[in-house]
Structures are given as structure tokens and as C-alpha cells.
Amino acid sequence: MDDLEQRLTELECRYAEQGAVVDELSTVVAEQQRLIDALRAEVVEQRGRLSSLASGDADAETSDTVHNHGALVSDSDLAFNDDAW
């Protein structure tokens, strides 16, 4: 019976450790989701800014291009797939 009690105690310890790991991972996943949500909001905001620049609302040089480090980027290059979010 001593061997059985030892095995049971080891299993209980492993179970408790796994519970702690699951709780820690849950916390990490929740924090990552908050970060993803914040980044998603930032992407939407930046997309709006680029759209405004491209349409000339913010003193853009032309209505269909944005200057980016000397390169011209067309509206089609700035397209963003909302379905991916």
C-alpha cells in the first residue's frame, strides 16, 4: 500500500503543477489578446490616416499617392483586407 500512496501523491503533485501552468498560460493568452486588440486598433487608425493622406485630406501632394521615403505608394498598395481581422 505504501507504493500506491506514493504514486497517488506524485499524481496529485503533477495535477497541481499542471493546474498552475494552465492558470499561467491563461493569463499569458489573455494579455496577448489585449495586445492584439490594441495593435488591431492601431492598424485601423493608421489605415485611416493613410486613407486621409491618399485622398488629400491631410495636405497630401496628390489625391492618389503618398510619399514614403521617396517612393510613391498608390491607393491599391495601401489596400487592407478587413476580412483578415
Secondary structure, DSSP 4 states (H G I P E B T S, - for coil): -HHHHHHHHHHHHHHHHHHHHHHHHHHHHHHHHHHHHHHHHHHHHHHHHHHHHHHTTT--SSSSEEEETTEEEEGGGG---GGG-
